[in-house]
Structures are given as structure tokens and as C-alpha cells.
Amino acid sequence: MKRKLLTTLSLFMILTGASFAQLVTITYNANIGSGALGAGAASEVYIHSGGGVAGPWEAVVGNWGMDDGIGEMTETDDDIWEIELQLDEYYATAGYTGGIPVNFIGMVFRNGDGTLEGKNEGADIISTYDAGTDSYSTDCECANVAKVIPQSVNTIDGISNITIGPNPFTSNVEIAFNLVSNEKVTLTIYNMMGAQVATLINGNLGAGNHVANWNGNNLPAGNYMYRLQTGAEATSGSIVKL
């Protein structure tokens, strides 16, 4: 089974002007609910989802049957899959204009070619925002929607002095940071659909200051996310290409 690794408990965000109030982690247990994707049946899992103000399918994101990276999830344990989304921006790509919070989320999970799907028992999975608890409740134990709470990057051991500039940018942006000690470092760029679009660093770096450059060539203007990881810790933030 294909396995991807994701740091789930140490995601830290840098607030760089964009709102992270709707950044969530969606977790799916493929062995619960309809179970068609469980027991190792899928080497990749996608979330096909919709968001809305009055109902869950007002703005739908996903290309059923296409292994194109849009909504692709990460397997963090056997048959446990996760994805992190900024809901308002994610659904805005499909015409969502309702602002935050996104009141309703509809979810169906599938394998890469769409021949297997994971649902509630015969029905779509629906998650509803509760203003009283500032959280989402989901009608299937197979899925959970949890808000990601931003924390200051300065609390991360091993990484300090992260600067992004210029941001927004037109032709080139520099991501600078300091390592306290020698570390294996990965620095990746994602679009707001959750698809990885660039890998800037993937290897061992020594202690001290480092700078990575990204020009965003052949990519449209819009919002992107960087993710900088060292060992078991990671930080991420927003980059805007004009």
C-alpha cells in the first residue's frame, strides 16, 4: 500500500495577511461507513466535496474519476486519510461566495479512478458548523472536520526568523529561514486545491541561514501555501502571486 507521511500534531501557521479562520483538517477512516475504501483497497484516496451556506453542495470541488491531485488526501496510518483545506478559498474555486464559516460541507471519498467510494451508510457524509461550539459535527463516525489553530512560528524548535518577500509577488519570492542545527528539510508549495505544485528543498541543510527562491513559472495568479518541515515539525503560510 502506498504510504505518505504527514505531521498532524505540529502544523503551525504564519499569519501573513490572509485569514486562516477556516483552515481545517479533514480526517477519514476508510474502514467505517460504507467501508469500500478500507482494508487496503485504495492506494490513493480523494475527497469529493461541496460547501455552502444553506446546504452542502452549493459549490462542488473535485473531478470524479480523475487522479489529478485535486482533493488528494494523505495516508497517516493504515486506512486513515487526511487533508488540510482552507475551506472558504477551496470552495471559492467552485463559485462559493458565502464567506466564513462555511456552514455545510458535503463529502464523498473515492479512489483515484472513482471505481470505489466511501460514504455514510448509503448516503453522502454531511458536516455542519455549530456556532455555539465553534466546531463541526459530522453525521458519520468515518469522518471528522477539525479546525487548525494557528500558533506563532517563533514557538517551533529548530526553525526561526522565517521571512517571505516580496509577498504578494509578481516574478520571484524568497523564503528565508534559520536552522538551529543540521536538519533534513523539505520546502514545498501547494495551490489552494491541495495539490503540490513545487518542491524547493528536499535534503539535509546545515545550521544557519538559508534562502529558497520560487518564481511560480507556468502557474496562474492566486493564493498558494508553502510548507516548511524539519524532522517532526512543520510550519506553513500563505504566498500570493499577482
C-alpha positions as CSV (number, residue, x, y, z in Angstrom):
1,M,0.0,0.0,0.0
2,K,1.3,3.5,-0.8
3,R,2.0,5.4,2.3
4,K,2.6,9.1,2.7
5,L,3.7,10.7,5.9
6,L,2.1,13.8,7.4
7,T,2.9,15.7,10.6
8,T,-0.6,16.1,12.0
9,L,0.0,17.5,15.6
10,S,2.6,20.1,14.8
11,L,1.2,22.2,12.0
12,F,1.9,25.8,12.7
13,M,0.8,28.8,10.6
14,I,2.4,32.1,9.9
15,L,-0.3,34.8,9.6
16,T,0.7,36.8,6.5
17,G,-2.4,38.8,5.8
18,A,-4.7,36.0,4.8
19,S,-7.4,34.8,7.1
20,F,-6.9,31.3,8.5
21,A,-10.2,31.1,10.4
22,Q,-11.4,28.4,8.1
23,L,-8.3,26.2,7.9
24,V,-9.3,22.7,8.9
25,T,-8.0,19.1,8.9
26,I,-10.5,16.6,7.5
27,T,-9.8,13.0,8.6
28,Y,-11.4,9.9,7.0
29,N,-11.3,6.4,8.4
30,A,-11.9,4.2,5.3
31,N,-13.0,1.2,7.5
32,I,-16.1,2.9,8.9
33,G,-19.2,3.8,7.0
34,S,-19.7,2.0,3.7
35,G,-16.1,0.7,4.0
36,A,-15.4,0.2,0.3
37,L,-12.1,2.0,0.6
38,G,-11.0,0.2,3.7
39,A,-8.8,-2.9,4.3
40,G,-6.1,-1.5,2.0
41,A,-8.5,-1.3,-1.0
42,A,-7.2,2.1,-2.2
43,S,-3.6,3.2,-2.8
44,E,-4.8,6.8,-3.1
45,V,-7.9,8.5,-1.7
46,Y,-9.6,11.7,-2.8
47,I,-12.2,13.9,-1.1
48,H,-15.0,14.9,-3.5
49,S,-16.8,17.7,-1.5
50,G,-19.0,20.7,-1.6
51,G,-19.6,23.7,0.7
52,G,-22.5,26.0,1.1
53,V,-24.4,28.5,3.3
54,A,-27.9,26.8,3.1
55,G,-26.7,23.3,2.1
56,P,-23.6,21.2,1.5
57,W,-23.4,21.0,-2.3
58,E,-23.7,24.7,-3.4
59,A,-20.0,24.8,-4.6
60,V,-18.5,21.4,-5.5
61,V,-14.8,20.7,-5.9
62,G,-13.4,17.5,-7.4
63,N,-13.1,15.7,-10.7
64,W,-14.6,12.3,-10.2
65,G,-12.5,9.5,-11.7
66,M,-9.5,11.8,-12.3
67,D,-6.2,11.2,-10.4
68,D,-5.3,14.8,-10.8
69,G,-4.3,15.9,-7.3
70,I,-7.4,18.0,-6.6
71,G,-8.6,16.8,-3.2
72,E,-6.0,14.1,-2.8
73,M,-5.5,13.0,0.8
74,T,-2.5,11.8,2.8
75,E,-2.5,8.4,4.5
76,T,-1.3,8.9,8.0
77,D,-2.0,5.4,9.3
78,D,-3.5,2.2,7.8
79,D,-6.7,3.3,6.0
80,I,-6.6,6.7,7.8
81,W,-6.5,9.6,5.4
82,E,-6.2,13.4,6.0
83,I,-6.2,16.6,4.1
84,E,-5.9,20.2,5.2
85,L,-8.0,22.8,3.5
86,Q,-8.8,26.5,3.8
87,L,-12.5,26.0,3.2
88,D,-13.5,29.4,2.0
89,E,-10.8,29.6,-0.6
90,Y,-11.1,26.0,-1.5
91,Y,-14.8,26.3,-2.4
92,A,-14.3,29.7,-3.9
93,T,-12.7,28.0,-6.8
94,A,-16.1,26.5,-7.5
95,G,-18.1,29.7,-7.0
96,Y,-18.6,29.8,-3.3
97,T,-19.2,33.4,-2.1
98,G,-20.6,32.8,1.4
99,G,-17.6,33.9,3.4
100,I,-16.7,32.2,6.7
101,P,-17.6,30.0,8.3
102,V,-18.7,27.5,5.6
103,N,-21.9,26.3,7.2
104,F,-22.3,22.9,5.5
105,I,-19.8,20.5,4.0
106,G,-20.8,17.5,1.9
107,M,-18.2,14.7,1.4
108,V,-17.8,11.6,-0.6
109,F,-14.4,9.8,-0.7
110,R,-13.1,7.8,-3.7
111,N,-10.1,6.1,-5.0
112,G,-8.0,7.5,-7.9
113,D,-10.2,6.3,-10.8
114,G,-13.5,6.6,-9.0
115,T,-14.4,2.9,-9.1
116,L,-14.6,2.8,-5.3
117,E,-16.3,5.3,-3.0
118,G,-16.6,5.8,0.7
119,K,-19.8,7.2,2.2
120,N,-22.0,7.1,5.1
121,E,-24.2,4.0,5.1
122,G,-25.7,4.6,1.6
123,A,-25.6,8.4,1.8
124,D,-23.3,11.4,1.5
125,I,-21.4,12.5,4.6
126,I,-22.5,15.8,5.9
127,S,-20.7,18.1,8.3
128,T,-22.5,21.1,9.9
129,Y,-20.9,24.1,11.6
130,D,-22.1,24.8,15.2
131,A,-21.6,28.4,16.1
132,G,-22.2,27.6,19.8
133,T,-19.1,25.4,20.0
134,D,-17.2,26.9,17.0
135,S,-16.8,23.4,15.6
136,Y,-18.1,21.0,13.0
137,S,-20.3,17.9,13.7
138,T,-20.4,15.1,11.2
139,D,-23.1,12.6,10.6
140,C,-20.7,9.7,10.1
141,E,-18.0,8.4,12.5
142,C,-15.9,7.8,9.5
143,A,-15.1,11.5,9.0
144,N,-14.0,14.4,11.2
145,V,-13.6,18.1,10.4
146,A,-11.3,19.9,12.9
147,K,-10.1,23.5,12.9
148,V,-6.4,24.1,12.8
149,I,-5.4,26.6,15.5
150,P,-2.7,29.0,14.3
151,Q,0.4,29.4,16.5
152,S,3.4,31.7,16.2
153,V,6.2,30.3,14.2
154,N,8.6,31.5,16.9
155,T,7.5,28.6,19.1
156,I,8.8,26.0,16.7
157,D,12.1,24.4,17.9
158,G,14.7,24.3,15.2
159,I,13.3,26.9,12.8
160,S,13.4,30.7,13.3
161,N,13.4,34.0,11.5
162,I,11.2,32.9,8.6
163,T,10.6,35.8,6.2
164,I,8.7,35.8,2.9
165,G,9.2,38.6,0.4
166,P,8.0,40.2,-1.6
167,N,4.5,39.0,-0.7
168,P,2.5,39.4,-2.8
169,F,5.0,38.8,-5.7
170,T,4.9,39.0,-9.4
171,S,8.1,37.3,-10.7
172,N,10.0,35.9,-7.7
173,V,9.6,35.4,-4.0
174,E,12.3,34.5,-1.4
175,I,11.6,32.2,1.6
176,A,14.3,32.7,4.1
177,F,14.8,30.9,7.4
178,N,17.3,29.9,10.1
179,L,18.1,26.4,11.3
180,V,19.4,26.0,14.8
181,S,21.1,22.7,13.9
182,N,21.7,20.4,10.9
183,E,18.4,19.1,9.7
184,K,16.6,17.2,6.9
185,V,14.5,20.0,5.4
186,T,11.6,19.9,2.9
187,L,10.0,23.0,1.5
188,T,7.0,22.6,-0.8
189,I,4.4,24.8,-2.4
190,Y,0.7,23.9,-2.7
191,N,-2.2,25.5,-4.5
192,M,-5.4,26.1,-2.7
193,M,-6.9,22.9,-4.1
194,G,-4.3,21.0,-2.0
195,A,-2.2,19.9,-5.0
196,Q,1.6,20.2,-4.6
197,V,3.0,22.4,-7.4
198,A,6.7,22.7,-6.4
199,T,9.4,21.3,-4.3
200,L,12.0,23.9,-3.4
201,I,14.1,22.0,-0.9
202,N,14.3,18.2,-0.1
203,G,17.6,17.3,1.7
204,N,19.9,17.9,4.5
205,L,20.9,21.5,5.4
206,G,23.4,22.8,7.9
207,A,22.8,25.2,10.8
208,G,22.4,28.8,9.9
209,N,20.6,31.0,7.4
210,H,19.1,29.6,4.2
211,V,17.1,31.2,1.3
212,A,14.9,29.5,-1.3
213,N,13.5,31.2,-4.4
214,W,10.3,30.5,-6.2
215,N,9.1,32.2,-9.3
216,G,5.8,30.4,-9.9
217,N,6.5,30.0,-13.6
218,N,3.7,28.5,-15.6
219,L,1.2,28.8,-12.7
220,P,-1.7,31.2,-12.6
221,A,-2.0,34.2,-10.3
222,G,-3.7,33.4,-6.9
223,N,-3.1,32.2,-3.4
224,Y,-0.6,29.5,-2.6
225,M,0.7,27.8,0.5
226,Y,4.3,26.9,1.5
227,R,5.1,24.1,3.9
228,L,8.5,24.0,5.6
229,Q,9.3,20.8,7.5
230,T,12.2,19.7,9.7
231,G,12.0,16.4,11.4
232,A,8.7,16.1,13.1
233,E,7.9,19.8,13.0
234,A,6.4,21.9,10.2
235,T,5.2,25.4,9.6
236,S,3.2,26.8,6.7
237,G,1.8,30.1,5.4
238,S,0.3,32.0,2.5
239,I,2.0,33.3,-0.6
240,V,0.1,35.5,-3.1
241,K,1.1,35.6,-6.8
242,L,-0.1,38.6,-8.7
